[in-house]
Amino acid sequence: MATIEKNKTIETNQVEDRKSSNNTSTDTELLSLTKKITLNGSLGKKAIVAKSSVPESHRNMADSYRIIKKIFGSIVIFCPLTRNEKELLSKFDFKALEVSSGKEIKRELDLLIKWASSINSELSYASEKIIEIRCKELKNIMTKSFAQRPNGNFDGYKLLETYFENISKY
């Protein structure tokens, strides 16, 4: 009987030791991650974006945009919007990217993220199509690097490009 109680005591001590060692390793990982976040602010921003509810369609568009930009150094394809795409933007009262401010694009991105997770299939489809249109518009603006770009009041394209950079894997 004494040996059974002794074995139980040994086993509980071993389990407690394992738990404490796991806690210390987890604590050290969290501590090192916190140090990295405080030392490097960009890691914190990327971690926040990675954990947020960014739709997969947005990530895919951002990845394709970033891959093209990395391979070619800049966007080189000019592809104007079709009439159907312009009608879809006007249906939801969205302006063209060239004449949109950063505040408007931020509001639109928040709406698109919300719509992508909506139960309504029309809204989720519209969210995917609009992010594709916005990516196409951004490519068009970037091809105009040798020509004039929108003035400082209409800097929504910069915010969209930053959004793509933050959510992209590349």
GUKEPA-74950 format. One record per residue (C-alpha): x, y, z; residue in three letters. Coordinates in pm, whole numbers, padded with zeros to 5 digits, always signed. Layout:
BEGIN
XYZALA/...
This chain:
BEGIN
+00000+00000+00000MET/+00282+00236+00086ALA/+00450+00169-00249THR/+00127+00253-00438ILE/+00094+00584-00252GLU/+00464+00652-00310LYS/+00423+00585-00685ASN/+00118+00816-00700LYS/+00316+01088-00526THR/+00606+01044-00768ILE/+00370+01051-01068GLU/+00194+01367-00949THR/+00530+01535-00890ASN/+00641+01441-01242GLN/+00317+01575-01391VAL/+00354+01900-01198GLU/+00716+01930-01314ASP/+00607+01880-01677ARG/+00331+02139-01638LYS/+00566+02392-01484SER/+00829+02334-01755SER/+00561+02377-02024ASN/+00442+02696-01856ASN/+00794+02834-01837THR/+00859+02756-02203SER/+00529+02918-02297THR/+00608+03214-02075ASP/+00951+03257-02233THR/+00799+03234-02583GLU/+00542+03499-02495LEU/+00809+03717-02339LEU/+01033+03693-02645SER/+00738+03765-02875LEU/+00646+04068-02667THR/+01005+04193-02686LYS/+01003+04150-03064LYS/+00675+04335-03095ILE/+00796+04624-02882THR/+01133+04641-03060LEU/+00990+04606-03408ASN/+00655+04777-03455GLY/+00598+04624-03798SER/+00581+04274-03651LEU/+00305+04390-03421GLY/+00109+04540-03708LYS/+00148+04229-03923LYS/+00048+04005-03632ALA/-00264+04210-03577ILE/-00356+04199-03945VAL/-00284+03825-03967ALA/-00517+03752-03677LYS/-00794+03978-03797SER/-01075+03858-04014SER/-00929+03948-04351VAL/-01115+03754-04621PRO/-00924+03499-04824GLU/-01021+03672-05149SER/-00849+03990-05027HIS/-00536+03793-04940ARG/-00534+03624-05282ASN/-00565+03957-05464MET/-00293+04107-05248ALA/-00065+03810-05313ASP/-00114+03828-05689SER/-00052+04204-05687TYR/+00265+04170-05477ARG/+00400+03880-05685ILE/+00357+04073-06009ILE/+00519+04379-05853LYS/+00815+04177-05720LYS/+00877+03986-06042ILE/+00852+04280-06281PHE/+00965+04552-06042GLY/+00655+04753-06120SER/+00313+04699-06265ILE/+00337+04711-06644VAL/-00010+04613-06763ILE/-00276+04875-06826PHE/-00625+04726-06825CYS/-00913+04975-06823PRO/-01234+04903-06637LEU/-01527+04760-06826THR/-01869+04915-06822ARG/-02002+04637-06595ASN/-01727+04704-06342GLU/-01802+05076-06340LYS/-02172+05001-06292GLU/-02097+04772-05998LEU/-01895+05047-05829LEU/-02166+05305-05890SER/-02433+05062-05761LYS/-02268+05079-05418PHE/-02179+05451-05448ASP/-01805+05391-05470PHE/-01596+05646-05656LYS/-01310+05560-05886ALA/-00986+05490-05699LEU/-00815+05786-05864GLU/-01060+06030-05705VAL/-01097+05863-05364SER/-00941+05987-05045SER/-00774+05763-04790GLY/-01069+05802-04555LYS/-01312+05682-04822GLU/-01097+05381-04910ILE/-01064+05291-04541LYS/-01443+05299-04509ARG/-01480+05090-04824GLU/-01230+04830-04704LEU/-01412+04800-04373ASP/-01738+04746-04563LEU/-01582+04491-04799LEU/-01441+04292-04509ILE/-01780+04293-04339LYS/-01959+04198-04662TRP/-01720+03910-04734ALA/-01831+03735-04415SER/-02197+03817-04472SER/-02463+03550-04501ILE/-02604+03732-04802ASN/-02438+03571-05106SER/-02489+03884-05320GLU/-02289+04096-05076LEU/-02008+03841-05047SER/-01991+03812-05426TYR/-01992+04191-05460ALA/-01711+04213-05204SER/-01494+03978-05409GLU/-01567+04157-05735LYS/-01506+04502-05589ILE/-01169+04405-05442ILE/-01075+04268-05786GLU/-01183+04598-05943ILE/-00986+04795-05686ARG/-00678+04585-05756CYS/-00722+04646-06128LYS/-00757+05021-06066GLU/-00445+05018-05849LEU/-00253+04846-06127LYS/-00374+05113-06370ASN/-00258+05392-06140ILE/+00081+05226-06095MET/+00130+05196-06472THR/+00095+05573-06489LYS/+00418+05616-06293SER/+00571+05796-06588PHE/+00262+06014-06627ALA/+00068+06214-06373GLN/-00077+06044-06068ARG/-00366+06173-05861PRO/-00287+06474-05645ASN/-00239+06468-05268GLY/-00609+06502-05185ASN/-00686+06173-05358PHE/-00440+05937-05195ASP/-00670+05637-05151GLY/-00453+05428-05383TYR/-00164+05456-05136LYS/-00381+05322-04857LEU/-00499+05033-05075LEU/-00141+04945-05167GLU/-00041+04953-04799THR/-00338+04727-04719TYR/-00223+04479-04984PHE/+00134+04488-04850GLU/+00017+04419-04495ASN/-00209+04125-04575ILE/+00011+03961-04838SER/+00234+03665-04761LYS/+00498+03801-04997TYR/
